[in-house]
Amino acid sequence: MTTTELADHFEVVNPATEEVIETVAMAGLAETDAAIARAKAAFEGWRRVSPADRARLLRAFAAAVDADREHLAQLEVTNAGHTIGNARWEAGNARDVLDYYAAAPERLFGRQIPVAGGIDVTFQEPLGVVGIIVPWNFPMPIAAWGLAPALAAGNTVVLKPAELTPLTALRLAELALAAGLPEGVLQVLPGYGPVVGRRFVTHPDVRKVVFTGSTRVGKEIAAGCAEQVKPVTLELGGKSANIVFADADLAKAAATAPYAVFDNAGQDCCARSRILVQQEVLEEFLALLEPAVLGLKVGDPSLVETEMGPLISAAHHARVASYLTDDVSIHLQGKAPDGKGFWFPPTVLAPVDERSRVFTEEVFGPVVAVLPFTDEADALRIANATEYGLSGSIWTRDLGRALRVARGVEAGNLSVNSHSSVRYSTPFGGFKQSGLGRELGPDALNAFTETKNVFISTEE
């Protein structure tokens, strides 16, 4: 479709049942420009709200999210197919991120720099209107990761949710208004990427773009923003390695590996979709992995016991399935429901050619490839033989090896003897084509301010 052929409404579908659950109006160019104009007008007032009052409003927003946590979680189950356990964590994460950045307005410190002839001070000034483009795989927490530090720093936000998953973002906007945030400070604008997202890039009053999504689209956004020297934060694709050394706790490494890649049905940029196992323990690891994969509970995401839900859409299901060609060796597959819903079984591939598409490209589904390595150098060679560098895990009992390999892997977020990638209090982002800049933690605030230097002469 061309932009002139796009429908003005979008049918939101439950991926577990294929039922239409809501029809959402899609903003056109005029509505986008109007929202940006409202955000620009609101900026002058919002930036002048005292730090303590801005912090108070963000804490009220966090409290409103907390009170609505179960409702938000149920929306995410229905709209995105997330398991209820994951969705409850995600709603809590959105609350926690808002709480964390509520402390920022009163801590946006400048510096006093010693100079001759006067006093030199710096200020962290907000940018203005920030356009945030949110993906469909984790629509609620990723929205919070962008909007919370942007608002805390004194910016106003226009946020475009993914076409497939707008419901929690729309609810967050309602909660922000109910919590007392002024009109125009946070707006959620459902729309198509080529319309709303592209306008964020081209509109001169949007002073920064935050995008989470595919590397291909991220490159287009970066190129478009470069024409206005407009800063971007990009969190893009991943092809992360889960490196298991022979001295590791193999039982724990194998038991947790499925959750590192099959969580959210593999629709995760941080998914450890390549498992590298030291050659001498490969067979033992695969034997331990089998019951963990076969025991994974795939089904109705509204049930507490469910561990993996469906893929997001029929089109995405077809894309994931396209990687399982005749020349791909399936070691084992778990079970998935039949009938309605975009279900895909958890799938382990072995042996795998490290030059194959399934080993080099981001599948973004519940498919993991297992490959042996010989020693540390070989593990690093394989792990780094990718254009991506987002996350990864290292399993070993040798602390020296853990540090050597962690320093050697070209990725922004690594875990040793675990699979944790994201904490709201620590920086998150990628190397190479996995993105630019950092979200979360104290680093994110730098992405939403400019440093202003002021010299005050003391000479007569």
Secondary structure, 3 states (H helix, E strand, C coil): CCHHHCCCEEEEECCCCCCEEEEEECCCHHHHHHHHHHHHHHHHHHHCCCHHHHHHHHHHHHHHHHHCHHHHHHHHHHHHCCCHHHHHHHHHHHHHHHHHHHCCHHHCCCCEECCCCEEEEEEEEECCEEEEECCCCCHHHHHHHHHHHHHHCCCEEEEECCCCCCHHHHHHHHHHHHCCCCCCCEEECCCCHHHHHHHHHHCCCEEEEEEECCHHHHHHHHHHHHCCCCCEEEECCCCCEEEECCCCCHHHHHHHHHHHHHHHHHCCCCCCCEEEEEHHHHHHHHHHHHHHHHCCCECCCCCCCCCECCCCCHHHHHHHHCCCCCCCCEEEECCCCCCCCCCCCCEEECCCCCCCHHHHCCCCCCEEEEEEECCHHHHHHHHHCCCCCCEEEEECCCHHHHHHHHHHCCCCEEEECCCCCCCCCCCECCCHHHEECCECCHHHHHHHEEEEEEEEECCC
